[in-house]
Amino acid sequence: MSKIADSIYQIHNNPFVLTPLFVEFFRHIQPKPKNILFAYLVLPLVLHEDSKKWLFRAKTTSSIHTFSNKTENMFGLQERIRLYKDLTNQCIQYAIDNQMIKISGNLIVEVLTTENKTVGNLKESLKASSNLHKIFKDLDVVAIYRLLGVKEL
């Protein structure tokens, strides 16, 4: 039975399918020093149903404060980050290997391609990923992690 569960997990959480979420996020966010660390927030926020719905409807006036005011968005975030850490690393490596992104000097992610091939059931997550930059705005990486209550990666 555990082999079946493992196989289903690998089908749904696979770097080939989820990498466009990262490319879409980094395509919209302003380059900042060490913005590679934002990658560890992408999957936990855009795959979680409550935060995905909120981000899907995010506007330019949305902020990290309005996002974090909804406890449903924040519930279990630290655990979700821990669960998706290895998968995030695999997605970043896949994106680099396939020349979708490159990481420059000060750990700044630059998008090399704007082509997004995504699975149909991830359309909402892709839109949420592209809206995620709206709540990060001009804050630096450390401030965002602190405001989200994330204590470790």
N, C-alpha and C positions, 0 to 999 in steps of 0.2 A: 504494500500500500504506500510506503514512503517513497518508493521509486516513481510511482505515478504522481505523487504530490511534487516531488523534485522536478519531474519533467514538465509539469504544468507551470511551475514557478519559472523554469528556464525559458519556456515559450513566451510567457508574458513579460518577464523582466530580462530582456536580452539587449545587449548594447547596440546591435544592428538596428533595432526598432526604436530605441529610446534616444540615440545620439542626436537626431534632429531637434529634440527639445532643447538641448544645450546650444546648438548652433543658432536656433531662433532666439534664445535668450541673449546670447552674446552679440548677436547682430544688432540688437536694439539698445543695449546698455552702453553708456559712455565709457571709454577706456579710462581706467583708474589703476593706480599701482595695486598689485596683488589681487586683482579682480578674479583671478582663477579660483579664489576661495568662495566666491559666490556659487560656483558649480555645485558645491555640497548642499546648497539650499534648493536647487532646481527640482530634483525628483521628489524630495519630501513635501514640497509645496504644491507642485503641479499634478502629482499623482494621487494625493489625498483628496477625497471627494469634496469635503467642505471648503478647503482652501482653494481647490481648483474652481469651484463655482464662484467664489468671491473674486478670484483673480480674473476669471473669464469676463466679469462685468466691471473690472477696474477701469477708472477714468484717470485723466491726467491730474485731477484734483485729489485722487486717492493718495494715502500716505501709509507709512509703516505703522503709524499710530492707529489709524482707523482699521487697518488689517489686524493688528494685535488686540484690539478691543473685543473682537469676537473670539471667545474662548474656544470655539470649535476649530478655528484655524490653528490655534496654538497647542491644542491638546496633543501630547505625545510627540512633539516636534523633535526633541532631543533623541528619543528612541528611533524615530523615522530617519533622522540623519545618520545614526549609527548603522541602521539596517541597509541604507542605500549607499554607504560609503564605498564599498568595493565595486558596486555596479557603476557608481559615478566615475571612479578611476578607470574602469574598463571603457566607458563611453568616451571619456576624454582621450584616452590612448587611441581608440578607434578613430576619433575625429582627427587627431594629429596624423595618424598613419595614412588616412585617406585624404589628407590635405584639405580638410574642411576648415580647420582652425590652425593657428600657430600661436605659440607662447613666446612673447618677446621678453626683453631684458628684465623688467621689473615685475615679472609674472603677470603681464597684461595679455589677455587673450584677444587675438585679432581674427576675425572671420575672413576666410579666403573664398568661400563659396556661399551663394545665397540660395542655392537649390535645396529644396526641402522635399524629401521623399518620406512620407509618413504613412502609417497604417490608418485606415479609416476610423477605428475606434479611439484614436489618439488626437482627433481634430480639436476637441475641447482643451485637452492638455497642451496642445501646440499653441492655441490662442492664449491660454493662461500663461504659458512660458513667455510669449511675446509681450504680455502685459506686466510681467513681474518687474521689469525695469521701472515701471511707473511708481511703485512703492519704495524703491531703493533710492531714486532721484540722486541728490547730491551728497548723500551720506557716505562715509567711508566704510570699509569692510568691518572693522572692529565695532563701530557704532551700531551697525545693523545687527551683527551677532548679539551684541549686548541688549539691544531693544527687543530682540526676539527671545531673549532668555537662554541662548545657547551658550553653554559653559565650556564645551570641548568638542573637538572634531574627532 
